[in-house]
Amino acid sequence: MKTLIAAYFQNQSGIHASIQAALRVPLAVPWPSKRDFLAGLQLLSVLQWIFSFLMLGMASLILLIYLAFTSFWPISALYLAWLIYDWNTPENGGRSSTWVRNWSIWNYFRDYFPIQLVKTHDLLPSHNYIIGIHPHGILCVGAFGNLVTRATGFHEKFPGIKPFLATLAGNFRLPVFREYLMSGGLFPVTRKAIEYLISRNGTGNAVAIVVGGAAEALSCRPGVTTLILSERKGFVRMALRHGAHLVPAFSFGENDLFQQVLFKEGSWMRRIQDRFRKILGFSPCFFYGRGFSSARSWGLLPFPRPVTTVIGEPLVVPRMENPTCEMVDRYHAMYIDSLRKLFDDHKATYGLSETAELQIL
């Protein structure tokens, strides 16, 4: 009997020792530091942004189509009715939300790279402006971080100025995604939408256009700055028609955020990309960045490299209802000169060599 009791208590002691050892294991594992926690939040903020732009529109469309064939069909019907009623809103000033643009998540998004905004000259609230953003890069990170979110202090640096950013008109045909875009001050890059903002929305509007567009995205790669600009004159003509001042802006580091597989001009893959661009307005780019778990892995997250957007000096533009081709060419040339000066004055400060050149095609 004594032997059984002794064995029982010995077994209980062994169980208690095992439990204590198991409890000590988590305590021995180092907890994430505050720095690690912040880095995780920054990764998540960029991840949600990537998936919002790449998947939110199509996912919402598929979901609404699916619901239309279930007992939840009234949801799809109500949204369709709203879409028809609200169809022209994106081209009539949109529906910007200060609350969305002030989300705390954008601070983590800013700090991931980090993104910085540099002011060189004042923008007066008594005028309207067309800001040319260069280069396009893969996903226009600098333009989004500085002009859509309020994380980099645009409104404090340019008081009285309301920034808007142009994007593909097709994005505003996708359900839910269009609401997300408009809440950030994005609008379709159409003549009607731009003219509304610089002529019928009061003053103090800064309409930002990524001038190079999808064609420029196909040529971007780290360390090389090639702009598609020589024949892009529509924004200059529009500025002349409405007397909107032209402002060059350059995002240093934009092309360093992703690696891209480039195809030679004339190759069959490049022809496919060009055909997509002409039909749909965008080009399928074969790019990659870092993975979620490690900066050394491959994935769709951009590399954490600094992006600095420098807003240049406004080019005063007269108002003329029907500008001649000579006048458009003149102010287009003046704009390019201002952009080159902006690039040369700041390239060495923000990561490029003194010998780096701005290539304009």
N, C-alpha and C positions, 0 to 999 in steps of 0.2 A: 504493500500500500504506500509506504513512504517513498518507494522507488517511483511509483506512478505520479505521486504529488510532486516530487522533485523534477520529474521529466516534464510535467505540465508547466510548472513555473519557469523552467529553463526554456521551454518553447515560447511562452509568453514574452520572456525577456528578449528572445531572438526576434520576435515580431515587432516589439517596441523599438529595437535597435534598427531594424530594417526601415520602419516608418520614419524614424528620426534621420536616417541616412538619406531617404528619398526626399524629405523636406529640405535637407541641406543642399541638395543638388541645384534647385532653382536659385537659391541664394548665392551659390558659388558662380553662377553664370552672370557675367556683367550686364547690367541693364543698359539700354540705349541712352547715350548722353543727350543733352539738350541739342547739341549740334547735329547728332544723328537723327533726332526727331524732326528737326526743322528741315533737314535734307530730304527726309521721307515726305514731308508735306509739300516740298517744292516739286518732287518727282510726281506726286499725285496731281498737283495743280496743272502741270504740263501735260500729263497723261489725259486728264479730262478734256483739256483744250484740243489735243490732237484728235481724240475720238469724237468730240462734238463736231469738229469740222469735217471729219472723214466719214462719220457714220450716222450722226443724229438725223439728218434729213431723210436718208433712205430707210433707216430703222423706223422713223415715225410714219412714213408713207406705207411701209409694209404692215405696221401695226394697225393703222386705220383701215386698210383694205381688209385685213383679217377680221377686225371687229364688225365690219359691215355685214359679214355673213354669220354673225352670232347674235345672241340676245342683247348684246351691247351695241347694236347697230345705231341707236339714237346718238351715240357719241360721235360716230363718223358723220352722220347726217347733220348734226349741229355744227361740227367743225367745217364741213363743206359749205354750209350756209354762211358761216362767218368768213370763210375764205373768199367766197364770191363777193360778199359785201365789202370786204377789206382789201380787195385785190390791188387797187391803185395806191394804197397808202405808202408803199416803199418809194414810189416815184413822186410823192407829194410831201416830202419832208420826213417820212418815217415816223417812228415812235420811240425815241430814245428814253432810256430809263437811268436816272442818276443812281438809283439803288443798285441796279445790276453793275453799272460801271464802277461802283465803289465797293464791290464785294471784296472781302478780306483775302479771298483766294488769289486775287490778282497780285497782291503783295508777294505771295510765295512764288507766283509765276514770274514776276519781275526779278526776284532774287536768285532764281535758279540759274540764270545766264551769267551775270545780271544784265538788265536793260537800263539804259540811261538816256535822258533827254537833255540836249545842250541847246541853249538859246543864244543866238548871236545878235539879234535885233528885235525890236518891239514889233508887234502886230497890233494895229489900232482897231478898236471895236467899231469905228466909224466906216470901215471898209470891209469888203468881202475879199476872200483870197482863194486861189487854187494852188494847193501845195503839191508839187511833183515829188513823189517818193521814189528813191533809187537806192540800191537795185531791188528787183523783185525778190530774189532768193527763191527758196522752195515754198515757204509758207508765210512770208511777210511778217515775221515775228516782230521786228522793230516797229513797223507801222501799227500793228495790233496793240502791242504793249504800251506805246506812247500816245496813240490817238483814240483808241477804243476804251481802254481801261484808264482809270484815274490814278494809277499806282505810281507814275513817274512825275506827277506834278505839272502836267500841261496847263491845267486851269489856273494854277498859282503863278506860273511863269508867264502866261499870256492871259491876264484877266480880261473878261468880257468877250473872249473868243470861244466859239462853239465848234469843236472839231467833228468832222464826219469823214468816213473812209469808204471809198467805192470798192465794190466787189462784183463778181459775175452776176448778171441779172437772173440767170437760171437758178441760182440759190434761193431766190425769193418765190419760186414756184413749189418749193418743198415744204410740206406742212410742219409746223412747230419750229423747224429750223429757221424759217423766215422771221418768226417772232423773236427768236434768240438773237439773230443778226440785227434786227431793228432796235432791240433794246440796248445794243452797244453803239448805236449811231452809225451803223453800216447802211449803205444804200446801193441800189443797182447802178452800175457804171453805164448809164444811158444818157443821151442828150437831154431828155425831158427831166430826169431826176437832178442832173447837175444844174440845169438852168433854173429849176425851181429854187434850189438852195442859194444860188448867187443872185437871184433877181426878185423872188417873191417871198422870201423868208426873213426880211429885214436885213440888218447889217451885222457884222461880227461873226460871219460864217467862214470857217476854214475847211474847204472841200479838198480832201487828200485823194490823189489818184496815183496808183502805182503804174507809171506810164509805160514801162517795158512790157507789162502783162505776161501772158503765158509764153510768148516767144522768148522772152528774156530768161524765164525760169529754166528753159532747156539748155542754156549755155552757162549757168552759174556753177562755179566750183570754187573750193577754198583757194585763197591767194590771188585770184584773178577777178578783175572787175570789168565786165563787158556789158555795156548798156545798149538796148535797142531804143534809139531816140531820133536818129536822123530824119526819119519820115513820119514820126509821131508828132503831128502839128495840130490835131483837132482840139487839144486842150488850150493851145495858144489862141486859136480862132475864137473859141468860146469865151476866153478871158477878155479878148478885145471887144466882142459883142456886148459884154455886160460891164466892162470896166473893172473886172476883178483883178487884183494884183497877183502876179506870179511869184511863187516862193519855192526855191529849190531846197530839197532836203535829202540828206544822204545818210544811210544806215551803215556805218562801219561795222564789219563783222557779220553782216547778214548772210553772206555767201559761205561762211565758215561753219554753219550750224549742221550741215548735212554733207555727206559724200554722195555723188551722183554718177551713174553710169552714162557717159556721153557717147552719142552715136554720130558718126561723121555725116556731114551734109551729103545728100544723095544716096545714103544707105537705105535699105528697105525699112529698117526700124525707124529711122528719122522721118521717112515719108509717112509712115503710119502716125507718128506723133504730130506731124504737121497737118495731116488730114483730120485728126481728132480736134486740133486747135481751130481749124477753119469751120468745122461743123458744130462743135459743142462749146467752143470758146475757151477750152482748157486743154492742156497737153498731159498725157500720162507720163510722169517722170519716174524713172527707176532710181530711187534714192534710198539711203539708209542712214541711220544715226546710231545712237547707243541703245542698249537694252535697259530693261527696268531694274534688273538685279545688279548690274555692273556697268561701269563706263567702258569696260573693255569688250563687252558683248555687243552683238548687233541687234538692232531693233528700229522702231519708228520714232523714238524720242530724239529730239535734237541734242547735239553735243552741248555741254554747259560752257559756252564761250561767250565773252562779252559782246553785247550789241549796243552801239552808241549812235543814236539818231541826232544829227546836227541840223537844226532849222536855220536856213540861211537868210540873207537880206532880201526883203521884198523888192521885186521889180515893178515899178509903177507903170501901169498900163492904161492908156486912154480908152475911153468908150467910143466905139464907132459901130453903127448898126450893120454895115456891110464892109468889113475889112477886106482890102485887096490881098491878093496872093503875095505881093511884094511886102506889104505891111506884116502879114503873118510870118513870112520868112525872116524879116528883120527882127521881130521880137522873139522868134524861135532861136535865132542866132545869139541874141542877147541873153536869153535864158541859158543856153548851153555854156556861154562864157561865164555866167554867174555860177553855174554848177561846177565847172572846172576849177574855178577859183576856190569855191567852198571845199572841194575835194583836196586840192593842193595845200590849202591852209591848215587842214586838220588831219591829213593822212598819217603823218608821223606820230601824232599824239595818240591816235586810236588804232594802233596795231599794224600799220603798213610802213614800208620803207620809204625813205625820201625819193627813191628812184621809181616808185610805183606809178604807173600811168593809168589814166582813165580812158578806156577804149570805148568809142561811141560808133555804133553801126547804124 
